[in-house]
Structures are given as structure tokens and as C-alpha cells.
Amino acid sequence: MRLLLARCLRSAVNALVAFGHLWVYVPPLPPSPTAQTLPSPPAPPGPQRLTGPAPGHPERLCPEVPLSETEMMLRRQLLGARGAELSGD
């Protein structure tokens, strides 16, 4: 009987400790002064500064420049009769 009570109490204490770890932040121990510090990770590959859209991206195209013949043909194919109206054909 005594052994059963001790096991139940030990399980209850372990459950309360686990519950406390979930709800109470326990900060980690400060590093010891003799511990070695890890080197900083290398910088990620790729450009380090943003340069905007790539050349030829629609956001870089000028609306003042007229469409080429190929672009007009593609516009008519995609938009049908409405494309012809918009392009002025």
C-alpha cells in the first residue's frame, strides 16, 4: 500500500512539474565563462540588396512605348474582338 501511494505521489509531482514548465518560462542557465562560443553562421547566398523586378518584367515596361506587331497579334489572340478594339485596329 505504501509503495502504491509513493508511486502515485511521484507521478502527480512529475505531472505538476511538466504542467509548470508549460505555463512558466524558466530561462536557461547563463553560459559559463569557460565555455567556447560558436562561430557566427555564414551569410546566406544570393544578392544582399533588393534591386526590383528583373529586366522585361511587366512592372518595368513603359506604357508609353507602343506594342510590337508580335505583341499586338498575341493581344488579339488573347482578348479576341475586344483586343482589336483596345489596340485601335
C-alpha positions, 0 to 999 in steps of 0.5 A: 500500500505504501509503495502504491501511494509513493508511486502515485505521489511521484507521478502527480509531482512529475505531472505538476512539474511538466504542467509548470514548465508549460505555463512558466518560462524558466530561462536557461542557465547563463553560459559559463565563462569557460565555455567556447562560443560558436562561430557566427553562421555564414551569410546566406547566398544570393544578392544582399540588396533588393534591386526590383523586378528583373529586366522585361518584367511587366512592372518595368515596361513603359506604357508609353512605348507602343506594342510590337506587331508580335505583341499586338497579334498575341493581344488579339489572340488573347482578348479576341474582338475586344483586343482589336478594339483596345489596340485601335485596329 
